[in-house]
């Protein structure tokens, strides 16, 4: 199940990054509003913070292994 959630996160991050890249290239002709762009950037940042915290072992994980 863990691999599935990471795969879903990676897909949503890649989609968000692609949409942001399209927005940058289109400039003022982009169909995205400022709120859409902010939402996409929040998705990217949230996924990065989730990835950082899940890679660090917590005290509860080390207790569970003993």
N, C-alpha and C positions, 0 to 999 in steps of 0.2 A: 504494500500500500504506500510505503514511503516513496518508492520510485515513481509511482503514478502521480503523487502530489508534486514531486519535483518536476516531472515532465509537464504537468499542467501549468506550473508556475513559469517554467522556461518558455512554453508556448505563448502564454499571455504577455510575458516580458518582451519576447521577440516581436509579437504583433504590435505592442505599444511602441517599441523602438522604431519599427517600420513606419507606423503612422506619424510619429514625430519627425522622422526623416523626410517623409513626403510633405509634411506641413512646412518644414524648413525650405525645401526646394521650391514649393509653390509660392511661398511668400504671402503677399496680400491676397492672392487668388485662392487661398486655401479655404476649404469648407468648414474647418474646425473652428469652434469658438474658443475664447480664452479659457472657458470653463472645461471644455473637452481636453485641451492641452494640459491644464493643471491636473485633471483626473488621470491622464496617461502618465504624467511625470510622477504622480503619487503612487501609481501602480508599480512603476519601475523602482522607485525608492523603497517602497514597502517590501518588494520581493528581494531586493538587495539586503535589507536589514534582516529579513527572515532567513536568508541564506547564511548570513554572518552568525546569527545566534544558533542556528541548527548545527553548524560545523563545530562549535565550541562545546566540549562536554560540560555538563552541569553537575553540580554536586549530587543531584538526584540520580543521574545516570550512573555515577561511580558507586553510589550506595547500592543501586540495583544489581550491579555486576558482582558485588561481594556476597 
